[in-house]
Amino acid sequence: MENTDILQIWDSYHQKLEASLQLNRQNAVDITRLKVQSLIASMQPIKIFALLTGVLWVLFVDGLIITLYPVANVCFLVSAVMQVLLTKLAIGIYLYQLILIRQVDISEPILATQEKIARLQSTSLWVARLLFLQLPVWTTFYLNATMLANGHWLLWLLQGAVTIGFTVLAIWLFVRIRFENRHEKWFRWIFGGKEWLPVIKSWDLLQQLAAYEEPVEQ
């Protein structure tokens, strides 16, 4: 067999191998994109549930504030207003997240998808921060003038310890809930459900996708 024939056979084999590798790589890209789409879509039901629950809760608390305003004590009104305002902010974020989820398109450039995933990450953390800021008001809404005037010092000591403890915890969580702390045990305990895990898995898959797509686009 002539050298030229051997070279032609080698070139043909090399071209087939390249075509096979490109096809396998493209298949991996397509499968990864579908996984990302599926993971993001899986977040939608829990977001809708949280949104509807939040709206119903806000309507209930707003109704209480309006109805009881003439007779309610100051502690109840302040606590209820703070709680409902934070809940309304969380509702707004959930609505924004649902819009982001519906905007995720597997045919988009990877950078555009990564940007949306990053926003889902950031807003998920902010929802948790806002909701944890509500902790102190759950220890003060029931206080009234009679308790203030006639309460025993042991009762006030307990009340103060609980309120201060919840306030410190709320501030600590507000400061510490950050993406860079995602490997901490307490973080994984808080963010262990379908509001967070699909975001992390999607981000990891997109990192892999970037490595796959670069050779494909060359």
ABEGO torsion letter per residue (X at the ends): XBAAAAAAAAAAAAAAAAAAAAAAAAAAAAAAAAAAAAAAAAAAAAAAAAAAAAAAAAAAAAAAAAAAAAABBAAAAAAAAAAAAAAAAAAAAAAAAAAAAAABBAABBAAAAAAAAAAAAAAAAAAAAAAAAAAAAAAAAABBAAAAAABBAAAAAAAAAAAAAAAAAAAAAAAABBAAAAABAAAAAABABAAAAAAAAAAAAAAAAAAAAAAAAX
